[in-house]
Amino acid sequence: MKNSAFVVDKNEDGTFTSGIKEISVPTIGENEVLIKASYSSLNFKDALSSVGNPGVTRNFPHVTGIDVAGVVEESNSADFVKGDEVLVTGYDMGMNTDGGHQSFVKVPAAWVVKKPSNITDKEIMIYGTAGLTAGLSVNELLNNGITPESGEILVTGATGGVGSIAVAILSKLGFDVVAISGKEEKIAFLKELGAKEVILRKDFDSENKKPMVRERFAGVVDTVGGNILAEALKAVKYDGVATCCGLTASFKLNTNVFPFILRGVRLIGIDSVECKLEKKLAVWNKLADEFNIDSLAELTTEISLKDLPEAYQVLLDGQAVGRYLVKI
Ligand SMILES: NC(=O)c1ccc[n+]([C@@H]2O[C@H](COP(=O)([O-])OP(=O)(O)OC[C@H]3O[C@@H](n4cnc5c(N)ncnc54)[C@H](OP(=O)(O)O)[C@@H]3O)[C@@H](O)[C@H]2O)c1
């Protein structure tokens, strides 16, 4: 069997090179599963791994890809048999465990989810980790009492993978979505996804000295962190909820206690990587059903392994729009 993989190598001088290589098909051990990959996707973390970011990957040579869908080729676990349609997102896959950008992927069975039957492997990889994260974020708003009647929801980094899917899911559920984006030329795209209003990042991302501003948003799905999240928190309405999953702007959050102690605002962290398999499965089932959006095709750029370097650069430059689907 041939195993074509996108491999990142660390050179002796500390620099990194990457490209497609034929590598051996992994041998599975106890409680491990070998997946014949059909699709993967691209996430910001993959882009960081591809340039040797030590916060993501320290073991080289390394195969990128934190998402994969496919069919079980071989199983040493009682939970899976050859032919099962499965997917894996997160855990250590694509970080220091070889990832989904190869034909055959070896993972512990404990990371594997059976694909819901009412969604294809292609659709589920368009969602990928970004969609799972958007779904987890929307779920937290719903579980904490935010309804379309509560008021507007702000989505930051709105044209990115997590942001664009969050805009579309929230709009499908009947929420009035206000999107923040740095891309003036993508206002029409965001409105097609369901945003009611688009605020340009430059008009929102200025440090306001006031500890709070006029109450506006019932909820926030933040994907960028930094000053944008800090300013968003100041505008959350009484009893509102903000979720925080990303750091594209900054990992820093310089805030104050007033929104929390005077308006009862709740800030909820989202982790799609290590969260329990049951929690992932519950959101995958929702993404296959009530969260399933009509605009997947408009969001998607389909590529193959040879296109990864160019796509990684777009992600690293903060210019990504929607989702990259990787055909293996
Ligand atoms: N916690 C988790 O489990 C989890 C899971 C997935 C992703 N994440 C994190 O969530 C973040 C978003 O992921 P993603 O896959 O959506 O990334 P992405 O596709 O690269 O999108 C990020 C978006 O952020 C906006 N942006 C770019 N530079 C910015 C800046 N300097 N300041 C403010 N906004 C900026 C851009 O959208 P606009 O031009 O429209 O503003 C960009 O498209 C990343 O930090 C990622 O690591 C976390």
The ligand as an SDF file (V2000), in Angstrom:
LIG
                    3D

 48 52  0  0  0  0  0  0  0  0999 V2000
  -10.1070   26.4870   21.1730 N   0  0  0  0  0  0  0  0  0  0  0  0
  -10.1780   25.6230   20.1800 C   0  0  0  0  0  0  0  0  0  0  0  0
  -10.4770   24.4420   20.3610 O   0  0  0  0  0  0  0  0  0  0  0  0
   -9.9230   26.1090   18.7840 C   0  0  0  0  0  0  0  0  0  0  0  0
  -10.3480   25.3720   17.6860 C   0  0  0  0  0  0  0  0  0  0  0  0
  -10.1740   25.9190   16.3910 C   0  0  0  0  0  0  0  0  0  0  0  0
   -9.5260   27.1410   16.2480 C   0  0  0  0  0  0  0  0  0  0  0  0
   -9.0830   27.7770   17.3510 N   0  0  0  0  0  0  0  0  0  0  0  0
   -8.4360   29.0900   17.2410 C   0  0  0  0  0  0  0  0  0  0  0  0
   -9.4270   30.0040   16.8050 O   0  0  0  0  0  0  0  0  0  0  0  0
   -8.8320   31.0100   15.9870 C   0  0  0  0  0  0  0  0  0  0  0  0
   -9.5580   31.0650   14.6490 C   0  0  0  0  0  0  0  0  0  0  0  0
   -9.3780   29.8350   13.9750 O   0  0  0  0  0  0  0  0  0  0  0  0
   -9.7910   29.7050   12.4440 P   0  0  0  0  0  0  0  0  0  0  0  0
   -9.5780   28.2930   12.0420 O   0  0  0  0  0  0  0  0  0  0  0  0
  -11.1110   30.3270   12.2420 O   0  0  0  0  0  0  0  0  0  0  0  0
   -8.6620   30.6310   11.7740 O   0  0  0  0  0  0  0  0  0  0  0  0
   -8.6680   31.3420   10.3630 P   0  0  0  0  0  0  0  0  0  0  0  0
   -9.4890   30.5690    9.3920 O   0  0  0  0  0  0  0  0  0  0  0  0
   -7.2480   31.6410   10.0640 O   0  0  0  0  0  0  0  0  0  0  0  0
   -9.4670   32.7060   10.6300 O   0  0  0  0  0  0  0  0  0  0  0  0
   -9.0170   33.6920   11.4870 C   0  0  0  0  0  0  0  0  0  0  0  0
   -9.7020   35.0120   11.0950 C   0  0  0  0  0  0  0  0  0  0  0  0
   -9.3730   35.9940   12.0890 O   0  0  0  0  0  0  0  0  0  0  0  0
   -9.3770   37.2810   11.4820 C   0  0  0  0  0  0  0  0  0  0  0  0
   -8.0900   37.9250   11.7440 N   0  0  0  0  0  0  0  0  0  0  0  0
   -6.9090   37.7460   11.1010 C   0  0  0  0  0  0  0  0  0  0  0  0
   -5.9500   38.4940   11.6370 N   0  0  0  0  0  0  0  0  0  0  0  0
   -6.5220   39.1930   12.6340 C   0  0  0  0  0  0  0  0  0  0  0  0
   -6.0480   40.1740   13.5570 C   0  0  0  0  0  0  0  0  0  0  0  0
   -4.7770   40.5820   13.5590 N   0  0  0  0  0  0  0  0  0  0  0  0
   -6.9240   40.6860   14.4550 N   0  0  0  0  0  0  0  0  0  0  0  0
   -8.2100   40.2830   14.4830 C   0  0  0  0  0  0  0  0  0  0  0  0
   -8.7240   39.3570   13.6260 N   0  0  0  0  0  0  0  0  0  0  0  0
   -7.8840   38.8230   12.7320 C   0  0  0  0  0  0  0  0  0  0  0  0
   -9.5950   37.0600    9.9910 C   0  0  0  0  0  0  0  0  0  0  0  0
  -10.9930   37.2150    9.7360 O   0  0  0  0  0  0  0  0  0  0  0  0
  -11.6060   38.6420    9.3310 P   0  0  0  0  0  0  0  0  0  0  0  0
  -10.7200   39.1900    8.2740 O   0  0  0  0  0  0  0  0  0  0  0  0
  -12.9850   38.3250    8.8480 O   0  0  0  0  0  0  0  0  0  0  0  0
  -11.5870   39.4920   10.5620 O   0  0  0  0  0  0  0  0  0  0  0  0
   -9.2110   35.6070    9.7880 C   0  0  0  0  0  0  0  0  0  0  0  0
   -9.8210   35.0640    8.6490 O   0  0  0  0  0  0  0  0  0  0  0  0
   -7.3460   30.6280   15.8750 C   0  0  0  0  0  0  0  0  0  0  0  0
   -6.6340   31.3450   16.8450 O   0  0  0  0  0  0  0  0  0  0  0  0
   -7.3360   29.1500   16.1960 C   0  0  0  0  0  0  0  0  0  0  0  0
   -6.1030   28.7240   16.6950 O   0  0  0  0  0  0  0  0  0  0  0  0
   -9.2690   27.3010   18.6050 C   0  0  0  0  0  0  0  0  0  0  0  0
  1  2  1  0
  2  3  2  0
  2  4  1  0
  4  5  1  0
  4 48  2  0
  5  6  2  0
  6  7  1  0
  7  8  2  0
  8  9  1  0
  8 48  1  0
  9 10  1  0
  9 46  1  0
 10 11  1  0
 11 12  1  0
 11 44  1  0
 12 13  1  0
 13 14  1  0
 14 15  2  0
 14 16  1  0
 14 17  1  0
 17 18  1  0
 18 19  2  0
 18 20  1  0
 18 21  1  0
 21 22  1  0
 22 23  1  0
 23 24  1  0
 23 42  1  0
 24 25  1  0
 25 26  1  0
 25 36  1  0
 26 27  1  0
 26 35  1  0
 27 28  2  0
 28 29  1  0
 29 30  1  0
 29 35  2  0
 30 31  1  0
 30 32  2  0
 32 33  1  0
 33 34  2  0
 34 35  1  0
 36 37  1  0
 36 42  1  0
 37 38  1  0
 38 39  2  0
 38 40  1  0
 38 41  1  0
 42 43  1  0
 44 45  1  0
 44 46  1  0
 46 47  1  0
M  CHG  2   8   1  16  -1
M  END
$$$$
